[in-house]
Amino acid sequence: MQTEVLGVRLRQALEELGGVYLAYGVFLQWRSDVLTSGEIEALAGLNVEITGLSRGEVEGMLAAELGAAGAALAASLCEKPVWRTLNRTAFAGKVQDQEVVVEVAHPAATEDEIAAFRSGVAQLGSPQLSGLQSPVVLNEFVDWLRTSETLENERAYLDAISQYGGDTGAVYPLPIPMLSTSRVMVWATVDGTPVEALVQKGDPSVCGLIARAVLEQFCALGMVECDLRLDSMVITASGKLGFRRLARPAATPPGLSAAALEYVAAAIARDASLSSRTLLRLAISYESPLLEKELISHLSAVDPELKVHRWFPQSAETFEANWRAVSKLGVARHLFLDCLHRNLVAIGYWIGDTVRLGAPPKDLIADAQWPVVGRILQARVAGLMNVDDAAQWAASTGLLALGVMKEASRLAGEIRDNRLSMGFDITTAPERTESTRPVWLLPLGALVLGVLLVCLRWGSLAPPGMMIPVRMLTLAAVAGLFWIVLRIR
């Protein structure tokens, strides 16, 4: 109760101060590395009221940036904005009878405003909120602010995602090049049922789709959305999760893609040793035996926080504990890693909200792992038909085999205990309540994948007389893996 009261006071103070302080409140939402569950729930109700830009200002920008085409688009704008966020104002409009969103950026926070904010935060008197004054947290907040200063960053990520040709688990906005500049961005409206309304009705399936999208961004797209919000997402007519906007994307360094897959698998499997090693690499990009030893010590000392009157998924609890442990190291961490944990903790709370409304308690984050892995495999199978390309892929993502083996082991344990509970679904259809697939497919897939990776990694070392048989075995393994993936679908 005391932490809830403290959280309410903090929320009220940030709302009253506004400006950079209000942005700090948004940044702190779901930050369980520095806040308790009571403070998190209080900050979840933060009232983000932004004046933003008027319709007239946006019309002027369109005319200045796009000339006659901008003037025609400006004439079609609705009277009220479709959203005003900390950094963006967006209006609905039309281009040749196609409904579009016109988004413009707000002026960025100045260095003087940020300096005044740092000085003000230093005056916080409550010792319970000392974590909010940490230089690591404050520096990361400034980095978080900078990710959305201009539209170029947002557009670069959306353009990169568009190269997948819609072959992603979620739907993203597609900027219209002829109508998008450094100051204005226009895209076709992503329509659907608001996710926020579905969560408020107790629909858990949407939380599973959000978890899949978050893991896909991290493990496959090389990015993390640093301001994941329910009001930014919809469920499209095809049943996919749709992002109405991508507010603050941050990149995952390419060299860490294998570590990303391994960390997610290790955390969900509750492998503390592997989690600590991969978590540290993701946090600081290098190996440090001393820091790893310290991190393991912190992990063993972190007790799961009791959340009163709230069910919380075990995987979210594990990610939360990992996050709190790595924050105790006191070292600067990559923004993407903290935002990944922030998103997974938020999903844990949203799942808890649906359980409170009558949904069955189910760890939808853990269930989301294997649809994402299946989608990655499906996307890679075509490339594996070329042995040389497959060898390069294996060199960067061979650690996936460990995750598959772990899942096969878990599945075998559930079969032994007569409690099989999870299917391997790589489609975007609604969650199935019961698996009807042959239980031997996943262990067989793990075996075939293991054979494939061995052939790719060490096949080039085979004697000349064995090269043809090795290549035939490699192609057979690829064909077998493709067959298994199709049947698991």
N, C-alpha and C positions, 0 to 999 in steps of 0.2 A: 504493500500500500504506500509506503514511504517513497519508493522509487517512482510509482505512478504519479504521486503529487509533485515530485521533483520534475518529472517529465512534462507534466502539464504546465508548470511554471516556466520551464525552458521553452516550450512551444509558444506560450503567450508572449514571452520576452522577444523571441525571434520574429514573431508576427508583428509586434509593435515596432521594432526597430526597422524592419523591412530592408530593402536593398540587398547588400552583400550578406547581411545576417540572415535574411530569409532564404537566400541561396544556400547558406550553410545549413539551415534546417532541412532543406531538401536533400543535400549531400549526406546528412546524418541519418536519414530515414533508413531503417533496417540495418544500421551499422552496429551489429552485435559485438564487434571487436572493442567498442568503447562505451556501449550503452547496455543496460539491463533490459529484460523483456518488458518490464513495466514502462520504462522510458521509451522503448521502441513503440509500444502500442499507443502511448500518448502522442508521440511525434507523427504517427501514421495519420492523425487527424489534422495535420498542419494545413492551415488555410492559405493557399498560395494565390493571392490576389495581385495581379499585375496589370498596370495601365496599358502597357504595350503601345502599339502604333494604331492610329485611326485609319478608317477606310480611305479618307482623303490622302493621307500620307502614303499609303500603299499604292493608290492610284497614280500619284505623282512619280513614285519610284518605277512603276511599270512603264509609264510613258517615257521616262528618261532613259531607261535601260533597253526597252524593246521597240521604241518608236511607235509606228502605226499599229503593229500587232499588239503592243502593250496597251495602247489606248483602247483597242477593241476588247481586250481581255478585262481591262479595268471597268469598262461599262457593264460587264456581266457579273461583277462581284456582288455577293450578298451583303446586306446591311450590317450584319453582326459577324464577328470572326468565328471560325469553327474551333479555334483554340488560341489561347494566349499562355505561353509557358514563360519560364524565366528569361529565355533567350530568343523566343520566336513568336511572331504573330502570323496567323494563317487565315485566309478567307477562301470560301468556296466560290468557284466561277465556272465558266463554260468556254470551251474551245471547239467550235464546229459541232455543237450539240453534245460534246463529251464533257462530263463533269470532271473538274480538276480542282486541285488544291494549289493555292498561291501562297508561298511561305517567304517571309522576309526575316532578317536577323535584327535583333535589338542592338544598340550600342554596347560595346564590351565594358566591363568594369575597369576603371582607371587604376593606375598604380597607387594613387593617393587614397582612393576608396579602399583598396585592399590593405594598405598600411594602417588606415584608421580602424579597419575591422580587426586586424591582428592586435592592435593596441587595446581595443575594447574587449576582445576575448580574454586577454591577459588579466582583466579585472574580475573575472568570474571568481566568486568567493567560495563556492561550494566545493569541498574536497572530493565529493562523489563525482564531480564533472571534470576532474583534473585531466582525464584522458582527452577532453576536447581541446585542451591547451597544448597538447603534444606537438612539437615541431614536425614530426613525421606526418601527423594527421593534417595539420594546417597547410603544409607544403603540398600534400596530395590534394587538398581541397582546391588550392590555386590551380594545380594541373587539371583538375576536373572542370573548373570554370573555363579554362583555356580551350578545352576540347570543342566547345561550341561557340567560340567567338565569331567565327565566320561560317558561311555556307559551304566553303570549299571542302572542308573536312567531311561534312555530312554527305556532300555530293560524291566525293571520291569513293566512299564506302558503298553508296548505293549503286554507282556505276560498276564497281567491282562485283557486287552481288548480281547485277543484271547479266554478267557474263555467264552465269550458270543457266541462263535461259529458262528460269522458273523451276529448275530442278533442285529446289530446296524444300525443306519441310515446312517452311513458313512463307507467306507472301510479303514482299517488300515493295515500297514505292519505286516507281521507275521514272526518273526525271526525264522531261521532254527537252532534248538538247537545244532546240531552236528557241525555247522560251525560258531557258535557265542561264543565269549569269552569276557573277560573284556576289551579287546583292539580292537576287531573286531566284527562287527555284519553283518550278511548276511540275506537277505530276498528276496522272490520272488518279482519281479518288479510289482508295481501298475501302470498299463497302463491306458491311457485315453487321452481325449482332454484337453490341458492345460487350467485351469480356467482363467489365466491371459489373454489369447487370447480372450476368450469368453466375458469377461468384457470389453475389449477394443473394441469389436464389438457391445457392447450395449445390451448384453443378460442378462436380470434381473433375470432369473430363477436360475442362478448359485448363485447369492447373497442370494436367499431364501434358497438354500441347505446349504450354508455356515452358515447362521443364525441357521438353524435347528441343524447342527453339533455342533456349539458352545453352544447352549442351552442344547443339549443332553449331551455333555461333563460335563457341570456344574451341571445339575439337575439329571442326571441318572448315569453317569460314575464316578462322584466324582473327576473330574480333570478339569484343564484348560490348553490349549496350550498357553504358554506365548510368543511365537514368531510366531503368525499366519501370514502367507505370501501367497500371491496369487500364487507365483511360486512353492509352496509346495503342491499344490492341482491339481487334475484332475477330469474330469467327465468320469466315466467308461462306458463301452459299455452297462451296465445294467441301466444307468441313475443315478447311485449313485455318491455322492461326494467321491473321493478317496484321502487319504493323502499319498503322496509319502514318507514323513518322518514325524516324531513327534519330533520336535527340543527341546522344553523346557517345558515338562509337569510339572505341579505343582498340588499337591493334595488339594482337598476340605475336611476338617475334616469331618469324618462320622457323627458326631453329628449335623452338620449344613445342612444336606440334606433337611430337611423339611423347614428350613429358606430359602434355595436357591430357592425352588419352590415358596414359598410365596413372596419372594422379586421380582422375575421376574414377577409374576402375578400382584403384587401391583404397580410396576413401569410402566408396560404397561397400567394398568388401571388408572394411574396417581393418586393413593391414597397416598398423601404425608405423612399422619400420619403413615400408615402401612409401607410405604417404608422406612421412617426414622428409625423406630424401628428395622425392619429386616436388613436394611443396616448396622446399627451400630453393631448389633450382628454378622453379617458376617465379619465386619471390625476388631473387637477386641475380639470376642468370649465371651463377657459377657455383662450384662445389666448395664447401667449407666444413671439414670434419668437426671443428670446434663448434660452429653454429649448429650443425646437425645434432651433435650431442646435447647442446643446450635446448634445441627444439624438442627433442625426444623427452627431455626432462620436463619441459613445460607441458607437453601433451599428456604425460602421465599424471601431472598435477591438476589438470583442468577437469573439473567435475561438471557434468551436464547440468545446466540451469533448470531448476524446477519452474515450469510455466503453469501458473495456477489457472484452472478451468480452461485449459487449452491442450488439445492433442497436437503433437509435433512429430513429423516423420523422423525416423531414426537417421536416415541419410542427411537430412538437413541439420540434425543435431550433431552429427559427425563433422560436417563441413563447418559448422559454427564453432565447435571445439578446436578444430584445426586453425581456424582464423584467429581465435583468441590466443592460441599458443604462439603462432608466428608473430602476432603483434607484440608479444612480450619480449621479443628479441630486440626491439627498439631500433631496427635498421629500416632504411627507406625501402619500400616495396614497389613493384610495378603496379600502376593504377589498374590495369586490366584484372589482376589477380584479386585485389580487394573488391572490385565491382562484380567479379564472378561470384565470390562468396556472398556479397550483398544480395545479388539476384536469387541465389539458391535459398538463402535464409528467408527472403521475402516470399518465395514460392511456398516454403514451409509454413509460414504464417497464413498464406491464402488457403492452402490445403486445410489447415486447422479451422479456418473460418467456415469452410464447406462442411467439415465434420461437425462443427457446432450446430449447423443447420440440418443435420440428419444424414449427411453422406457417410458411407462406410469408411472407417480409418484405413487408409492404404498409402503406402510409400510410393507416390507417383514419380518422385525424382529418381529413385532406384529403377523403377519400371521404364523410365525414359531412356536409360543408358543404352539398352540393346537395340531399340528402334534406330537410334542415332548411329550406332556401330553398323547395323545392317545397311543403313543408307550409305554410309561411307564405303562399305564393301561393294555395294551395288554400283556406286559411281566409279569404283576403281577396277571392276572386273574387266571392262572393255579394254582398258589400258594394259591389263596383265596379259592379254593375248600376245603382246610384243615382249619377248623375254628380256631384252635389254632394258626397256622401260620398267618392266616389273622388278628387275633387280634394283633399280634406283629407288623405286617405291619401297621395297622391302628394307633397304638400308635406312630409310627415314622413319618407317612406321612398323618395323618388326616387333616392337614392344607390344603391339596389339595382340599378338599371340598369347601373351601373359594374361591379358584381360579375358580373352576367350577361354583359356584354360581355367581361370578362376571361376568363370560363370559355369563352365561344364562341371566343375567340382561342386559348386553350390547346387546346381540342378540335380546332380547325383545324390547329394545329401537330402534334398527334398523328396526325391523319389524313394529313397531308403526310409524316410520318416513318414511317407504317405501324405506329404503336404505340398505337392506341386502347386505353385501359385502364379507363375509368370510365363507368358508366351513371348515369342520373338516376333514382334510386329514391326515391319519396316514400312508400312503404309501410313497414310495420314488419316485413316478412317477413325471414327470414334473408338474409345477404349473398349476392348472386349472383356467381358467379365470372366470368361473361362477359356483356357487354352484347349484346343482340340487337335493340335499338331502332334505328330509322332514324337515321343520324348527322346528318341535316339538321334534325331536330326542335329541337335546342338552339339552333343559329344562328337558325332561323326564330322560335323563341320570344323570343330576344333582340331581333330586329327588331320583332316585334309589341309587345313590352313597351316598346321605345323609342317607337314610334308612339303607344301609349297614354299614356305619360308626357308626351309633347309636347302631345297633345291636352288632357290634364288641366291641365297647367301653364299653357299659353298659349291654350287654346281660348276663354276668356272675353274675350280681347282681339280676337277675330275680328270683322269688320264684321257688322252685323245680318243682311245677306243670306246670310252664311256660317254662321250659328249652327246651323241645322238640319243642313247637311252635316257640320259638325264633330261634332255630337252623334251623328249616324249613324255616322261614322267611329269615334268613341269606343266606342260600343256594339259595333260590328263587331270592334274590337280586343279588347274584353273577351271576346266570344264566341270569337274565334280563340285567345286565351290560354287560355281554359277548355278548348277542344278539344285544344290542344297538351298541357296538363297531364294531361288524361285519357289521352292516348295515351302520354305518357312514363311514366305509371303502369304 
